[in-house]
């Protein structure tokens, strides 16, 4: 099965009627897509009230890709707000407990930063992370090309499978060492994760002192030819492992939701268990 969604649910204005409250958007989102990438968990381990509300607001078969907290993947600036790394992981695992209990956890996404390159200490840390997460399904995304260089690609894929990670495949600008190529291989288990970051080469490495870099980085709209090409790739991945989760992260210009709907149409997908759409009576 191929499940399509987007990153977050707050920034996709084309999905909602004008005036829709932010607290009601997830309910409406569930009428359009069967999955969502939860990115709020990257910025903070979310309180129980938030998680319980998000679970209530979605259909029984809806699933979340929960992004690992930034301290777990080395993005955190300064000290982490926990006494130890073990305490941090325990807090995160407690947070995702309700998602696992209700069957609404597709996986936890460990997205590592561009400076997390292929070296022994990083490989050791990946093993440690996987042990901490026990049997929770976890997807692994790299942002440094060294993991997939010629002569190392196959060993990276072998490591991913051996350690039990879900492979995250990215469509992103090919902009030097801080990006990875498209590697159409499944990892461990019966699922694979695909993330569409856009192809804005100019904006991909635009960071540093520019306060608007996030707005530029994911500013891209996939055209029909690009989506058709990827529709075939998603079908091939489905043949490989059975279950494909694909999210569009090209949010900067409001293109993610439109592109995700185009992909659903190109694949001829119909999701029968979505939330009912809100009726506009006037």
C-alpha positions as CSV (number, residue, x, y, z in Angstrom):
1,X,0.0,0.0,0.0
2,X,1.1,3.5,-0.8
3,X,0.1,6.2,1.7
4,X,0.6,9.9,0.8
5,X,0.7,12.9,3.1
6,X,2.6,16.1,4.0
7,X,4.8,17.4,6.7
8,X,2.7,19.0,9.5
9,X,-0.9,20.1,9.1
10,X,-0.9,23.8,9.9
11,X,0.7,25.4,6.8
12,X,-1.4,24.0,4.0
13,X,-4.0,26.7,3.4
14,X,-5.5,25.0,0.3
15,X,-6.9,22.3,2.5
16,X,-8.9,24.5,4.8
17,X,-11.8,26.9,4.6
18,X,-11.0,30.5,5.5
19,X,-11.2,31.1,9.2
20,X,-10.6,27.5,10.2
21,X,-9.1,27.5,13.7
22,X,-5.6,26.1,14.1
23,X,-7.0,23.7,16.7
24,X,-9.4,22.2,14.2
25,X,-7.1,21.8,11.2
26,X,-6.0,18.3,12.0
27,X,-9.6,17.1,12.0
28,X,-10.0,18.5,8.5
29,X,-6.6,17.3,7.4
30,X,-7.7,13.7,8.1
31,X,-10.3,14.1,5.4
32,X,-7.6,14.5,2.8
33,X,-4.7,12.3,3.7
34,X,-4.2,9.0,5.7
35,X,-0.8,10.0,7.2
36,X,1.1,13.1,8.5
37,X,4.6,13.8,9.6
38,X,4.5,15.2,13.1
39,X,7.3,17.8,13.3
40,X,6.3,19.4,16.6
41,X,8.0,16.6,18.3
42,X,11.3,17.7,16.8
43,X,11.2,21.0,18.7
44,X,10.0,19.6,22.0
45,X,8.9,16.4,23.6
46,X,5.1,17.1,23.5
47,X,2.9,17.0,26.6
48,X,0.4,14.3,27.0
49,X,-2.6,16.6,26.3
50,X,-1.3,17.5,22.9
51,X,-0.8,13.9,21.9
52,X,-4.1,12.7,23.2
53,X,-5.9,15.5,21.3
54,X,-4.2,14.7,18.0
55,X,-5.1,11.1,18.4
56,X,-8.7,12.0,19.1
57,X,-8.8,14.3,16.1
58,X,-7.9,11.6,13.6
59,X,-9.6,8.5,12.2
60,X,-8.9,5.1,13.7
61,X,-6.7,4.1,10.8
62,X,-4.8,7.4,10.5
63,X,-1.1,7.2,11.2
64,X,1.7,9.6,12.3
65,X,5.3,9.6,11.4
66,X,6.7,11.2,14.5
67,X,9.9,13.1,14.1
68,X,12.6,12.4,16.8
69,X,13.3,15.2,19.2
70,X,16.3,17.3,18.0
71,X,18.4,16.4,21.0
72,X,18.3,12.8,19.9
73,X,19.7,13.5,16.5
74,X,22.3,16.2,17.4
75,X,20.5,19.2,16.1
76,X,20.1,20.7,19.6
77,X,21.9,24.0,20.2
78,X,23.4,24.1,23.6
79,X,22.5,21.8,26.5
80,X,19.6,19.4,26.2
81,X,16.9,19.9,28.8
82,X,17.5,16.5,30.3
83,X,20.0,15.2,32.8
84,X,21.2,12.4,30.5
85,X,20.6,11.1,27.0
86,X,18.9,8.0,28.5
87,X,16.4,10.3,30.3
88,X,15.8,12.2,27.0
89,X,15.0,8.9,25.2
90,X,12.8,7.7,28.0
91,X,10.8,10.9,27.8
92,X,10.4,10.6,24.1
93,X,9.3,6.9,24.4
94,X,6.8,7.9,27.0
95,X,5.4,10.5,24.6
96,X,5.0,8.1,21.7
97,X,3.4,5.4,23.9
98,X,-0.2,6.4,23.1
99,X,0.6,6.4,19.3
100,X,1.8,2.8,19.6
101,X,-1.1,1.7,21.8
102,X,-3.7,3.0,19.3
103,X,-1.8,1.6,16.2
104,X,-1.4,5.1,14.9
105,X,2.4,5.1,14.9
106,X,3.8,4.5,11.4
107,X,7.4,5.1,12.6
108,X,9.7,7.5,14.3
109,X,11.8,9.5,11.9
110,X,15.5,10.0,12.9
111,X,16.6,12.8,10.6
112,X,20.3,13.5,11.2
113,X,21.9,16.8,10.3
114,X,24.2,17.6,7.3
115,X,27.3,17.4,9.5
116,X,26.5,13.8,10.7
117,X,28.8,12.1,8.3
118,X,29.9,8.4,7.9
119,X,32.4,7.7,10.6
120,X,32.8,5.1,13.3
121,X,31.5,7.2,16.2
122,X,28.4,8.0,14.3
123,X,27.8,4.4,13.3
124,X,28.1,3.5,17.0
125,X,25.6,6.2,18.0
126,X,23.1,4.8,15.4
127,X,23.4,1.4,17.0
128,X,22.9,3.0,20.5
129,X,19.8,4.8,19.3
130,X,18.3,1.7,17.9
131,X,18.8,-0.2,21.1
132,X,17.2,2.7,23.1
133,X,14.1,2.5,20.9
134,X,13.7,-1.3,21.4
135,X,11.1,-2.6,18.9
136,X,9.6,0.8,17.9
137,X,9.8,1.1,14.1
138,X,12.3,3.8,13.3
139,X,13.2,5.4,9.9
140,X,16.7,6.7,9.3
141,X,17.4,9.8,7.1
142,X,20.9,11.0,6.3
143,X,21.8,14.5,5.1
144,X,25.5,13.9,4.3
145,X,26.5,12.3,1.0
146,X,29.3,10.3,2.6
147,X,26.9,7.5,3.5
148,X,26.1,6.8,-0.1
149,X,29.4,7.5,-1.9
150,X,30.6,4.8,-4.4
151,X,32.1,1.9,-2.4
152,X,30.1,2.8,0.7
153,X,26.5,2.8,-0.5
154,X,26.0,-1.0,-0.3
155,X,27.6,-1.2,3.2
156,X,25.3,1.6,4.4
157,X,22.2,-0.3,3.1
158,X,23.4,-3.5,4.6
159,X,23.9,-1.7,8.0
160,X,20.4,-0.2,7.8
161,X,18.8,-3.6,7.1
162,X,20.9,-5.5,9.7
163,X,20.2,-2.9,12.4
164,X,16.5,-2.9,11.7
165,X,16.0,0.7,10.4
166,X,13.4,1.7,7.9
167,X,15.2,3.3,5.0
168,X,14.3,6.9,4.2
169,X,14.6,7.9,0.6
170,X,14.8,11.6,-0.2
171,X,14.1,13.6,-3.3
172,X,16.2,16.7,-2.7
173,X,18.6,19.1,-4.5
174,X,21.9,17.6,-5.4
175,X,24.0,20.4,-3.9
176,X,27.2,18.9,-2.7
177,X,28.1,17.0,0.4
178,X,25.1,18.2,2.4
179,X,22.6,16.3,0.2
180,X,22.1,12.6,-0.6
181,X,21.2,10.9,-3.9
182,X,18.0,9.0,-4.5
183,X,18.6,5.4,-3.4
184,X,15.6,3.3,-4.4
185,X,16.2,0.5,-1.9
186,X,14.0,-0.7,1.0
187,X,15.6,-1.1,4.4
188,X,14.4,-3.5,7.1
189,X,10.9,-4.8,7.5
190,X,7.8,-4.3,5.3
191,X,7.9,-0.5,4.8
192,X,9.9,2.3,3.3
193,X,9.7,6.1,3.8
194,X,10.0,8.7,1.1
195,X,10.4,12.4,1.7
196,X,10.0,15.1,-1.0
197,X,12.1,18.1,-0.1
198,X,11.9,19.8,-3.5
199,X,14.7,20.6,-5.9
200,X,15.6,24.2,-5.0
201,X,19.4,23.9,-5.5
202,X,19.9,27.6,-4.8
203,X,18.1,27.5,-1.5
204,X,19.3,24.2,-0.2
205,X,22.5,25.3,1.4
206,X,21.3,28.9,2.2
207,X,21.7,28.9,5.9
208,X,23.8,30.7,8.5
209,X,22.9,34.4,9.1
210,X,20.0,34.5,6.7
211,X,16.9,34.4,9.0
212,X,14.7,33.4,6.0
213,X,16.6,30.4,4.9
214,X,13.8,27.9,5.8
215,X,11.4,29.9,3.6
216,X,13.8,29.5,0.6
217,X,15.0,26.0,1.2
218,X,11.8,24.2,0.6
219,X,10.4,26.6,-2.1
220,X,9.6,24.3,-5.0
221,X,6.7,22.9,-6.9
222,X,7.0,19.6,-8.6
223,X,5.8,19.5,-12.2
224,X,3.7,16.8,-13.7
225,X,6.6,15.0,-15.4
226,X,8.5,14.9,-12.1
227,X,5.5,13.5,-10.3
228,X,4.8,10.9,-12.9
229,X,8.4,9.7,-12.7
230,X,8.1,9.4,-8.9
231,X,4.7,7.6,-9.2
232,X,6.6,4.8,-11.0
233,X,9.3,4.8,-8.4
234,X,6.7,4.5,-5.6
235,X,5.1,1.5,-7.3
236,X,8.5,-0.1,-7.6
237,X,9.2,0.4,-3.9
238,X,5.7,-1.0,-3.1
239,X,6.7,-4.1,-5.0
240,X,9.9,-4.3,-3.0
241,X,8.5,-4.1,0.5
242,X,4.7,-3.8,0.5
243,X,4.2,-0.5,2.3
244,X,5.3,3.0,1.2
245,X,4.9,6.1,3.3
246,X,5.5,9.3,1.2
247,X,5.3,12.9,2.5
248,X,5.8,16.2,0.7
249,X,7.9,18.6,2.6
250,X,8.1,21.4,0.0
251,X,6.0,23.7,2.2
252,X,7.6,27.1,1.7
253,X,5.3,28.2,-1.1
254,X,2.2,26.2,-0.1
255,X,2.9,23.5,-2.8
256,X,3.2,20.4,-0.6
257,X,-0.6,19.7,-0.3
258,X,-1.3,20.3,-4.0
259,X,1.6,18.1,-5.1
260,X,0.5,15.3,-2.6
261,X,-3.0,15.4,-4.1
262,X,-1.6,15.3,-7.6
263,X,0.4,12.2,-6.6
264,X,-2.7,10.5,-5.2
265,X,-4.5,11.1,-8.5
266,X,-1.6,9.9,-10.6
267,X,-1.4,6.7,-8.6
268,X,-5.2,6.3,-8.7
269,X,-5.3,5.9,-5.0
270,X,-8.6,5.9,-3.0
271,X,-8.5,6.0,0.8
272,X,-11.9,4.7,2.1
273,X,-11.2,5.4,5.8
274,X,-10.6,9.1,5.8
275,X,-12.5,11.6,8.0
276,X,-15.7,13.0,6.6
277,X,-15.1,16.4,5.0
278,X,-16.7,19.4,6.7
279,X,-19.9,20.5,4.9
280,X,-20.2,24.1,3.8
281,X,-23.9,24.9,4.1
282,X,-23.8,28.5,3.0
